[in-house]
Every structure is written in C-alpha cells, then in structure tokens.
Amino acid sequence: MDRPEKLLQHLREGPGDDAGEATVARRETAAALRELCHAIGASRAAPDRLREVAAALRVQGRILAEVDPAAPPASAAGVATVPGMHDFHDRGPIAGRANPLAPPAVLGVDRDASIVVGEVTFGPAFEGAPGIAHGGFVAAVLDEALGMASAFCGRVCMTAELVTRYRRHTPIGTPLRIEARLDAAEGRRVRTSGELSIDGTVIAEARGLFVAVGAAKFDDLVSARAQRGAERDE
C-alpha cells in the first residue's frame, strides 16, 4: 500500500484528536442536524407534522442562541496558525464535523509527498439532478482540497481562480476519493490541481490559482467580523 493509500485508510478509521467535551457535543449536534437536513427533502410527512418539527427546531435554536458571554468557545484542539482560523477545520462548510451544512469531506495531508487526500460522500441534501450531486458542491469540495494543497508553498493563500471540469455525473451516496497537489509557486501566485474519482475513474477535476497573503490580511478580517457583530448587538 503506497503512502496516499495508507493516509486514506487512516482517515477512514477515524483518527482521534484531543477535542474537549464541548467540541465533541457540538459535533454530535451537527451530525444530528445533518441527518435532519437530508431527511427533510425526501419527507412525505403530513404538513401538520412538519410544522410540529419546525416549531420544535425554533425552540432548540433559541436555546443554542442563549450563550453565556463568559463561557469559552467550543473550539477544536490546536493553536491557530492564522488569526481567526483556530477551529476552521471543525466549523468549516466543507470538512467541518461541527457544521451541519458540511457533507462533511474528510481530508488529510501527506507533507512528505506534498499531496492532500481524502473522501467525501454527498447525501440527499446535496442533490441537483435526480441522484446526482449539484456541481456547485463538487466545485466547493475541490476548492477546499486545492486550498489545503496551496499551503505546501509555506504561505497562507486565498483562492483567486478555480476552473472545474466535470467529466461524469457525481452520484449521491457514493464515496468519492479526493486528491490534490501543489503544481507551482511563483511569487505570490500559487497553482494547484486535483480531482474526485471513483475506483480510479476521474469524475471531476479542477485547477486553482491562489494568491499568497500575509497574516495581517486575516487580522483585518477578524477585526471586520468583530465590528459587524458589535453593530448587530447595538
């Protein structure tokens, strides 16, 4: 078994981390809500039952919104290397286990081989045409993997351009292999590429152009986010 396959097997086995109880609870809550998201679209429940569920969800939403200002954030273990991104891999919209909107994709990095590998299975909530994942979500998964591969240049990068080619339909409910790599880095311009495949057959591929940015950019983004939050609370 080669290095990428060993890493992928490790990811399938569910590598552990030292996440605290709050983070684990948040992941469990997100997983339950993710199941609900998949069930809603296909539900044939009577309208009154659906409204009962909606009312219950609104109550639960108010409970989650009642935050103790003194309580520490339920962030995943680890120290942020980029301001404001300390728990991105837990809350992100593509791979975040604590984000009910994420499929979630499972991604790992082989630094020695300079590749990103992983898997993703799109559930019913991501369906576009019957039985097929919406192409926008396919592109988003590729963007996530290519963005991780851009880090092999040693700098923090942001997407400038993503070109996606769909070779075949992307099926719902089927495990897809993800692979991405760094192709070139010239000044601030970083190029990456990657693909989604099933049993060795590529179904979608992408090329990305990323721009290296400094940590100061993320400091500015964190400050802007805090300012927006303060304005909402006024």
N, C-alpha and C positions, 0 to 999 in steps of 0.2 A: 504494500500500500504506500503510495507516494505521500509527500508532505501535505499537499492540499486535501487529499482524501482523509488523512489522519486528523487534520484540523476539523474537517466537516463532521467526521464521526464523533469527535469530542463535543462539537456543538450539539449534535443530535442527542447526546447523552445528558445534555443539560448541565454545563459547567456551573459549579456553585460559586457564590460570592458571599461576602460578609455583610450583606444588606441587613439593616436593622428591622425590628418588628414593624415599624411604621411603613417602611418601604414595601415589605412583604404584604402587608394588609392592603396597601394601595394597589399593588399588582393583582391581588385576588379580586378586589373590587372592579378593576378594569377588565379582568378576564370575564367576570360575570356579566358586565355591561356589554362586552364584545359579543358574547353569546346572544344576548338580547337583541343587539343590532342585526345579527344575522337572521334571527327568528322573525323580526317584525315584517320584513318584506314578503316573506312567504306565508305569513299567518292568515288563517281563514277564520279567526275568532270573530264572534259577533261584535258589532260596533260598541254595545254597552260594556262588554268585557274589555275591549281595547281602551275604552275611556277609563275604566277602573285602573288599568295598568298605568295609563298616563297620569292619573291623579296620584297614584302611589309614588311614581317616579318624581313628581314635582315635590312631594313631601321629602323624599330622600335627597333631592337636590338642595333643598333648604337646609337640611341637616349638614350636608357637606360644606355648605357656604358659611356655616357658623364656625368660624376659625378663631381660636384663641390667639391674639396677637403675640403672646409671649411664647407660644409653642414653637419648637424648632421645626424647620421644613422636613417633610418626609422624603429626603433625598437619598439616592443610592450611595453606596460606599465609594470612596475615592475622592481625590482632590482635583479640582478643575485646573486644566492647563490653559484654558481660555476663559476669560471673565464671563460669568452668566451661564456657562455651559456645564456646570458641575453635575447635573443629573440628566443631561440631554438624552443619553442612551437609554434612560429609563422612561422618560416622558415624551420622547420624540414621536412624530406621527408615522414613522415607517417601522422602526425597530423597537419602539418603547413598550416594554411589558406593562408599564403603568398607564399607557394611553389606550383607551378602548377603541380609538379610531385606527390604530395600527393593525396590520394583518395578524401578528407582527412578523417582520422579517428577522431572521437570526443570522448575524454577521460576525465573522471572526477575522483577525489579521494575522498573517504569517509574515513577520518582519524580515526574516531571513530570505524568503522567496519573493518578498515585495508584492504580495497579492492579497486580495480580500476574497474570502469565500463564504458561502452561506446558503441558506434555503429560505423559501417563502411559499406559503400555500394561501391562495386567495379564497376567502369564504364568500358566501352568497351576497353579503353586503357590498362586495366589490364588482358585482356582475354588471356588464354592459349589455352586449347582445346575449341571447339565451345561452347559458353555460360557459360564457366567455368573460374573462376579466376585462374591465374597462381599460383602454390603452393609457389613460392618464395615470392610473395607479401603477401600471407596468413601468412607465417612464419614471415615476417617483421612486420606485424601488431601485432602478438603475442609477438614478441621480444620487441616492444615498450611498450605494456601493462605490460609485466613482468618486464621490466626495471623500469617502474614507481612504481610497487609494491615493488621492491627491496629497494626503498627509505624509506619504513616503518622501516627498521633497523636503521635509523638515520644517515646513511652514504651515500656517493656518490659511486655508483657501476658501473662497466662496465661488459658487457656480456663476459663470459668465455666459456659457452656451451649452446646450445639451441637444444633440442630434440623435434621435431614436429611430431605429428601423425595425419594423415588425415583420418578421419572416413567416410566422404562423400564428394562428389564434392561440391565445393564452388561456388554458382551461381553468375553470373554477374547481377547487377541491383536489388539485393535483400538486404534489411537492415539486417545486422548481429549484434547480441549482443556480446559484449566483456566483459569478466570478468577475473580478475587476482588477486592474493593474495600472501602474504609472507608466506612461509611454515616454514623456519628455518634460523637461523643465528648463525654460529659457527666460531668465529674468523673473518677472512676476507672473509670466504665463505658464500654466501647468496643464498638460494634456493627459487625459486618462481614457481608458476604454474598458468595456465589459459586456457581459451577455447573461441572459437567462436561458437555461436549457433543460430538456427532459431526456434522460437516458442518452446523453451525448448529442442530442439534436438541438441546435440553437433555434429558439423561437423568437427572441428579441435581442437586439444588440444596440449599444449606444457609444457615442464618442462625446467626451466632455472637454470643454475649455474652462479652466478655473483660474482665478486671479488670487495671488498670494496677498494677504492683508496682514497688518500688524495687530497686536493685541489691543492697541488704542482704539481700533475700529469697534471692537466688541465692548470696550469700556463705554464708548459713546452710545452703543445700542442698549446697554444695560441702563444707562442714565435716562435715555429717552423712554424706555419702558417704565421706569420708576416714576417719571414725570407724568406719563399718561395715567398711571394708577392713582397718583395723587389728585389729578384733576377729576377723575371719576368719583373719588371719595368726597370731594368738596360739596 
